[in-house]
Amino acid sequence: MVSVNSIIDDVAAAAEADAGGCDPEAHARLLQSIQNSTLASEKPLETAKRILYQPPINLAMRVAVELPLFEAVCATDGDSITAREIAKSQDV
C-alpha cells in the first residue's frame, strides 16, 4: 500500500509540472494524483457514502445542465440569486 505522504509528494510534483497550465497531459496527471490522494485518505465508510450518493449527484448535475441553471447563476456576475429568480429566468 502506498503511503499518504508519498501520494502527497506525487500531487506536489504533478502541481509543479502543471504550473505552466499549457500541457493537458500534465493537468490530467495532476487531477489523477489528487483523486488518488482522496482515495488513499478515505475511510471505508466515507468510500461507501461517496459511492452511495454519486448517482443522485450525477442526476442533479444533469438536470442543472439540461435546464441551463448554471448559465442563470453565472449571468449574475457573482451576485447572489434566489431559487425564485432562477425559476423566473427559466420561465418556470
Buried (B, 14 or more C-beta within 10 A) or exposed (E): EEEEEEBBEBBEEBBEBBEEEEEEEBBEBBEEBBEBBEEBEEEEEEEEEEEEEEEEEEEEEEEBEEBBBEEBBEEEEEEEBEEEBBEEBEEE
